[in-house]
């Protein structure tokens, strides 16, 4: 990672964090109004939806198909989340799946930056945000995202990342100023729906890398340590059903049970009904039952191996000790 790249990543993470800290005492004052809250919520869903539906399910995993202008719109909305240019984001995430929780995974909480097993605190820090400061990001796009590199429109959107970040900050400023006619209202909207919104989107997304590979529940047999975390489901728009996603990476829906709220999946299904999405990848109940049966068989085999190992140890313990001659 070059020093310039590292400094840009630090600024992109630290500035929204400072804004969030400053926002805490301001909540007790009057420097936030209904318009600020409305813009924050709308832009949160626009940028977070650009990440989960656009960057992740559409462009990384090709869980469904849509028209090129819709793809470009999702790429622009995702760029407003300030998590890096679209091609680099996709390359990093495909690299994560290729080496999930093994050496080569850019943000596993179980593997440190030197490829060694990480402790709990250092691993969670590395997965959540530390990798952005000391681990190369947006690399090997030729290997992991050649399809996007071949798309001239996507290359242009990726290169114009600073423009989309700027628009994500200026749009709430312009709307609030136009509605109220007051410059200070525009600045307040820029603060809440711009910087604070970026902080919230960042740390919900980062939690998928850290929390959803460390805490939570599992039910399928996978080669990684991904988990489902129910309390992150709504703010992450369904991304926190992360173990389900690692079991079925191309599924357009991550919430596989009726009670697993998946707003991103609802967006894709709505697009399909409107004729904006097709070839939507869905996981049948039969396929899920098959994977559950595989998980149960793996658990029985592991239990049997442990039992046989314990029996062998017990047998060896009962044999008389052989003294050296």
Rosetta blueprint (number, residue, H / E / L):
1 X L
2 X L
3 X H
4 X H
5 X H
6 X H
7 X H
8 X H
9 X H
10 X H
11 X H
12 X H
13 X H
14 X H
15 X H
16 X H
17 X H
18 X H
19 X H
20 X H
21 X H
22 X H
23 X H
24 X H
25 X H
26 X H
27 X L
28 X L
29 X L
30 X L
31 X L
32 X L
33 X L
34 X H
35 X H
36 X H
37 X H
38 X H
39 X H
40 X H
41 X H
42 X H
43 X H
44 X H
45 X H
46 X H
47 X H
48 X H
49 X H
50 X H
51 X H
52 X H
53 X H
54 X H
55 X H
56 X H
57 X H
58 X H
59 X H
60 X H
61 X L
62 X L
63 X L
64 X L
65 X E
66 X L
67 X L
68 X H
69 X H
70 X H
71 X H
72 X H
73 X H
74 X H
75 X H
76 X H
77 X H
78 X H
79 X H
80 X L
81 X L
82 X L
83 X L
84 X L
85 X L
86 X H
87 X H
88 X H
89 X H
90 X H
91 X H
92 X H
93 X H
94 X H
95 X H
96 X H
97 X H
98 X H
99 X L
100 X L
101 X L
102 X L
103 X L
104 X L
105 X L
106 X L
107 X L
108 X L
109 X L
110 X L
111 X E
112 X L
113 X L
114 X L
115 X L
116 X L
117 X E
118 X L
119 X L
120 X H
121 X H
122 X H
123 X H
124 X H
125 X H
126 X H
127 X H
128 X H
129 X H
130 X H
131 X H
132 X H
133 X H
134 X H
135 X L
136 X L
137 X L
138 X L
139 X L
140 X L
141 X H
142 X H
143 X H
144 X H
145 X L
146 X H
147 X H
148 X H
149 X H
150 X L
151 X L
152 X H
153 X H
154 X H
155 X H
156 X H
157 X H
158 X H
159 X H
160 X L
161 X H
162 X H
163 X H
164 X H
165 X H
166 X H
167 X H
168 X H
169 X H
170 X H
171 X H
172 X H
173 X H
174 X H
175 X H
176 X H
177 X H
178 X H
179 X H
180 X H
181 X L
182 X L
183 X H
184 X H
185 X H
186 X H
187 X H
188 X H
189 X H
190 X H
191 X H
192 X H
193 X H
194 X H
195 X H
196 X H
197 X H
198 X H
199 X H
200 X H
201 X H
202 X H
203 X H
204 X H
205 X H
206 X H
207 X H
208 X H
209 X H
210 X H
211 X H
212 X H
213 X H
214 X L
215 X L
216 X L
217 X E
218 X L
219 X L
220 X L
221 X L
222 X L
223 X L
224 X L
225 X L
226 X L
227 X L
228 X E
229 X L
230 X H
231 X H
232 X H
233 X L
234 X L
235 X L
236 X L
237 X L
238 X L
239 X L
240 X L
241 X E
242 X H
243 X H
244 X H
245 X H
246 X H
247 X H
248 X L
249 X L
250 X L
251 X L
252 X L
253 X L
254 X L
255 X L
256 X L
257 X L
258 X L
259 X L
260 X L
261 X L
262 X L
263 X H
264 X H
265 X H
266 X H
267 X H
268 X H
269 X H
270 X H
271 X H
272 X H
273 X H
274 X L
275 X L
276 X L
277 X L
278 X E
279 X L
280 X L
281 X L
282 X L
283 X L
284 X L
285 X H
286 X H
287 X H
288 X H
289 X H
290 X H
291 X H
292 X H
293 X H
294 X H
295 X H
296 X H
297 X H
298 X H
299 X H
300 X H
301 X H
302 X H
303 X H
304 X H
305 X H
306 X H
307 X H
308 X H
309 X H
310 X H
311 X H
312 X H
313 X H
314 X H
315 X H
316 X H
317 X H
318 X H
319 X L
320 X L
321 X L
322 X L
323 X L
324 X L
325 X L
